[in-house]
Structure formats: structure tokens, C-alpha cells
Amino acid sequence: MTPSPARPAPVTVRVFAQRFSSTPRGARLARHLAVHRLNAWGIPYGSDVSDTAALLVAELAANAVTHGRVPGRDFEVRLGLDAYTLRIDVSDPRGERRPAGPGGITTPAAPPVPAALADGGRGLLLVDALADRWAVLDRLPVGKTVRAELDLPH
């Protein structure tokens, strides 16, 4: 009898999704719940992945509240975790249609560098520096999703 071929290990994907009010309080809650969920999934508080994810969620949620806010509409945070990658999606209801590549994904160019004394404009520079990959996706029926991905250490 010949031995059966080795089967690949099953893939476990964990997903968390939550809508938040488009307020600074909603953005703060999104960050807190994201790191709480990561801790429950085995990525401990204070680890490099947890701290980086907290910064990414905080920045993307703040952008959704500040620039993507539509009165009466919420923003959404979605986390996806598999054995190799943490995916962070933050969606808001404001978005303009852009030419997109395959799958509706717009790969952003390098974010513009703000003037040295500017009060803002550095958020996407942080996302670009912290994430292994990031993109902007159209959200149907309306809005946009900014996706940031972190490769997990093994």
C-alpha cells in the first residue's frame, strides 16, 4: 500500500468587522477594539505587530473621520488575519471614482510630502512607512476602502 500524499495544513482566516461613528471617539474606539481583537487572536498587546497595527488603524480611522465623513454615515474597520498576513481595511462613505487596476484596486503613488511646517498631511506617509503594502479600493455602492497589509514574522 502506498502512503497517501501529505495534505496541506488547513488555512484558518480570522475576520473582525465593526462599524463606528464618524467621530474622534469612534476612531479611538476602533483602535482599542482592533488591538483587543488581535490580542484575542494571539498577537499580544505591546508586540511589534500589535503596535504597528494600532498605529495603522488609528491613522486610517482618523482619516476616515476627518476626510471621509458624511453626516449620518459610519466608517467600518475590518481586520483579516491568516498565517502570513494581517489585513486592515478602513472604509468610509466618501470617495471619488478613480481609474483602477484589476479588481478595482488603485495602487497609490508615494504620498506627497507636506511642507516642513504644515500642521497635517503626514498620515499616509506613516501608512506608507509602516505597511508592507497598501492600496485604495473603490467601495460599492459608494465610498472607498484603504487597505494596509502587514506580513507576519515566522
C-alpha positions as CSV (number, residue, x, y, z in Angstrom):
1,M,0.0,0.0,0.0
2,T,1.4,3.4,-0.9
3,P,1.3,6.2,1.6
4,S,-1.2,8.9,1.0
5,P,0.4,12.3,-0.1
6,A,0.8,14.9,2.6
7,R,-2.2,17.3,2.8
8,P,-1.5,20.9,3.3
9,A,-2.4,22.3,6.7
10,P,-5.9,23.8,6.9
11,V,-5.9,27.5,6.5
12,T,-7.5,29.5,9.3
13,V,-8.6,33.0,8.5
14,R,-9.9,35.2,11.3
15,V,-12.1,38.2,10.5
16,F,-13.4,41.1,12.6
17,A,-15.6,43.8,11.2
18,Q,-17.3,46.7,13.0
19,R,-18.9,50.0,12.1
20,F,-18.1,53.1,14.1
21,S,-19.5,56.6,14.3
22,S,-17.6,59.1,12.2
23,T,-16.3,61.0,15.3
24,P,-12.9,61.2,17.0
25,R,-14.4,58.9,19.7
26,G,-15.3,56.3,17.1
27,A,-11.8,56.4,15.7
28,R,-10.3,55.9,19.2
29,L,-12.7,53.0,19.9
30,A,-11.7,51.4,16.6
31,R,-8.1,51.4,17.6
32,H,-8.8,50.0,21.0
33,L,-11.1,47.2,19.7
34,A,-8.6,46.3,17.0
35,V,-5.7,45.7,19.4
36,H,-8.1,43.9,21.8
37,R,-9.2,41.5,18.9
38,L,-5.5,41.0,17.9
39,N,-4.7,40.0,21.4
40,A,-7.6,37.5,21.4
41,W,-6.1,36.1,18.2
42,G,-2.7,35.6,19.8
43,I,-1.0,38.8,18.8
44,P,-0.2,40.2,22.3
45,Y,-0.5,43.8,23.4
46,G,2.8,45.7,23.0
47,S,4.2,43.3,20.4
48,D,5.6,44.9,17.2
49,V,2.7,43.7,15.1
50,S,0.1,44.9,17.6
51,D,1.8,48.3,18.0
52,T,2.1,48.8,14.2
53,A,-1.5,47.7,13.6
54,A,-2.7,50.1,16.3
55,L,-0.9,53.0,14.5
56,L,-2.3,52.0,11.1
57,V,-5.9,51.7,12.5
58,A,-5.5,55.0,14.3
59,E,-4.3,56.8,11.3
60,L,-6.7,55.3,8.8
61,A,-9.7,55.8,11.2
62,A,-8.7,59.4,11.8
63,N,-8.5,60.0,8.0
64,A,-11.9,58.4,7.6
65,V,-13.4,60.6,10.3
66,T,-11.6,63.8,9.1
67,H,-11.7,63.4,5.3
68,G,-14.3,60.7,4.6
69,R,-17.1,61.8,6.9
70,V,-20.6,62.1,5.5
71,P,-23.1,63.2,8.2
72,G,-25.2,60.3,9.4
73,R,-22.9,57.7,7.9
74,D,-20.4,55.4,9.8
75,F,-17.0,54.2,8.8
76,E,-16.0,50.5,9.0
77,V,-12.9,48.7,10.2
78,R,-12.3,45.1,9.0
79,L,-9.3,43.0,10.2
80,G,-8.3,39.8,8.4
81,L,-5.7,37.5,9.8
82,D,-4.2,34.4,8.3
83,A,-0.9,32.6,8.9
84,Y,1.1,35.1,6.9
85,T,-0.7,38.4,6.7
86,L,-2.7,40.9,8.8
87,R,-5.0,42.9,6.5
88,I,-6.5,46.2,7.8
89,D,-9.4,47.7,5.8
90,V,-10.9,51.0,6.8
91,S,-13.9,52.1,4.7
92,D,-15.7,55.4,4.6
93,P,-18.7,56.6,2.5
94,R,-16.8,59.4,0.7
95,G,-14.9,58.5,-2.4
96,E,-14.4,59.7,-5.9
97,R,-14.3,57.3,-8.8
98,R,-10.7,56.8,-10.0
99,P,-9.3,54.8,-12.7
100,A,-8.4,51.5,-11.1
101,G,-6.4,48.4,-12.0
102,P,-7.6,44.8,-11.8
103,G,-10.1,44.2,-9.1
104,G,-10.9,47.9,-8.6
105,I,-7.6,48.4,-6.8
106,T,-5.8,51.7,-7.1
107,T,-2.2,51.3,-6.1
108,P,-1.2,54.7,-4.7
109,A,1.8,56.6,-5.8
110,A,4.1,57.7,-3.0
111,P,2.2,60.2,-0.8
112,P,3.1,63.8,-1.3
113,V,5.5,65.2,1.3
114,P,3.9,68.2,3.1
115,A,5.7,71.5,3.8
116,A,8.1,71.3,6.7
117,L,5.9,73.4,9.0
118,A,2.5,72.1,7.8
119,D,0.1,71.0,10.5
120,G,-1.0,67.9,8.7
121,G,-0.6,65.8,5.6
122,R,1.7,63.1,7.1
123,G,-0.8,60.4,7.8
124,L,-0.4,58.5,4.5
125,L,3.4,58.9,4.8
126,L,3.1,56.9,8.1
127,V,0.9,54.3,6.4
128,D,3.4,54.0,3.5
129,A,6.3,53.6,6.0
130,L,4.6,51.1,8.3
131,A,2.6,48.8,6.0
132,D,4.3,46.2,3.8
133,R,1.6,47.0,1.2
134,W,-1.3,49.4,0.9
135,A,-3.9,50.4,-1.6
136,V,-7.1,52.3,-2.2
137,L,-10.1,50.3,-3.4
138,D,-13.5,51.5,-4.6
139,R,-16.3,50.5,-2.2
140,L,-19.6,49.7,-3.8
141,P,-22.1,51.2,-3.9
142,V,-20.3,54.3,-2.7
143,G,-17.1,55.2,-0.9
144,K,-13.6,53.9,-0.6
145,T,-11.6,51.4,1.4
146,V,-7.9,52.0,2.3
147,R,-6.2,48.6,2.8
148,A,-2.9,48.2,4.7
149,E,-1.2,44.8,5.0
150,L,1.4,43.6,7.4
151,D,3.5,40.5,6.8
152,L,3.7,38.4,9.9
153,P,7.0,37.3,11.3
154,H,7.6,33.5,11.4
